[in-house]
Amino acid sequence: MTDSGPEPTLPWLVVRQDDNGNRYRVGRYATKTEAEQVADRLHARGACQLYVVERSTAPRRTA
């Protein structure tokens, strides 16, 4: 079996965008609620970066 990318069971991403517009994936989560909670905790730390929740557009793997 080959690795064709991330598992589709973790479709929700937390993405950090810095002041220069650079974007970095912070983590992958199973539910939107879980991803939003992580983004809220990171934002509460007072950092200037923007944390957003997005649904992954990665293709689903088939067996």
Secondary structure, DSSP 8 states (H G I E B T S, - for coil): ----SS-TT--EEEEEE-TTS-EEEEEEESSHHHHHHHHHHHHHTT-SSEEEEEE--------
